[in-house]
Amino acid sequence: MAHELDTQADGRVAMAYLAGTETPWHAQETNPQIVQPGESTETWAEQSGTAYMVDIAPNEKNGQPIPNSDHIFRTDTDAVVGPYIKGQYIPVQNSVGWKLADILRDKYGFEIETAGALFGGSAIWIQLGTELQAEAGEGDMLTSKPTINLNHSGAVANRFLSTNVRVVCNNTLTQAINTSDGVFKHDHRVHIDLDAVETALGLNAQAFGEFAKVAQSMAARALTDQEALDFFQLVIGGTEKQKDGKIIRSQGVRKAMAYYKGRDFIAEGKKEIVEEVNAKLAEIAKLPDDLTRPAPVNPGHDLASAHDTLWGAFNAVTWLADHKPVKNRGLEHQIASHALGDGNGGKVKTKAYKKALELLAA
């Protein structure tokens, strides 16, 4: 299944959503569970197929344990969810995620909206929502959805983030991670600090309000193309060159400007090659028109709030950092570095925010 949802022992899909909210896109195929408002986290865990525990056992060869080689398994089914781990790996039980969700619900007014298990139970998510909403501009709605993502594969850290994306499957969870600034990332080699996560997510309401005001101010600040280029130069930098009397900006700056305008970026000298290859692939594959169209570039760039505005320039930088980094080192690196904010991509987005505030104050 493209959505990668787990199936419970009784045949039910391991996914649940809050009654009265939008029906998941895959509901006709999966028939997910519906949970009424106010239900306990125990009910949510049972309905979403996340009421299980994990444990660690040594890998073996010829009946003998292999030193420093273990696997993670579900205690309810004995299914292996993480085939290989080493070092001081500490499992975080799903019940810890539900405890955190209960804290956020009781103390800060969040409501559990969706939850489920993925890839046979190697990962789960719990997403909460609030009534927090704000418009950066007409049709450009900002929302707040704290999301808990626990991973038992042994290869990925636990993640706690806030997103505009409603998570109902692996596809939407990936989208949420790739388009959100993470607030906390937990390494399985250390004990999880729920107080730290609670502080990060619990203060989301205050942070959201402040960000919404800044977003509205950015959307109201018009930019000329020259001002946009100068903004990208300040944030992304790079060496400027001169050719035939013209200033040639760095590739990062030119990329950002292209995405700001909703255009894809192809380096000089490669455009004809790329177009020729794409044409041959389309001819060989004989794909339908809707599959040969290019993927959206910087979605939302054409909204009134983003068109020729500082808000549009800021979002072009975040889109570049998350999806089109100048140095692409693979998906896992992008998730860790660019989406979760602890690497170069996160630094670029932080710098963009600071420079935008400086421009607003000027």
ABEGO torsion letter per residue (X at the ends): XAAGBBBBAAGBBBBBBBBGBBBBAAAAAAGBBBBBBGBBAAAAAAAAGABBBBBBBBBBBGGBBBBGBBBBBBAAAGBBABABBBEBBBBBBAAAAAAAAAAAAAAAGBBBABBBBBGGGABBBBBBBBABBBBABBGBBBBBBBBBBBBAAGABBBBBBBBABBBABAAAAAAAAAABBBABBBBAABBBBAAAAAAAAAAAAAAAAAAAAAAAAAAABBBBAAAAAAAAAAAAEEBBBBBGGBBBBBAAAAAAAAAAAGBBBBBBGAAAAAAAAAAAAAAAAGBBAAAABBBBBGBGAABAAABGBAAAAAAAAAAAAAABBABBAEAAAAAAAAAAGABAAAAAAAAAAAAAAAAAAX
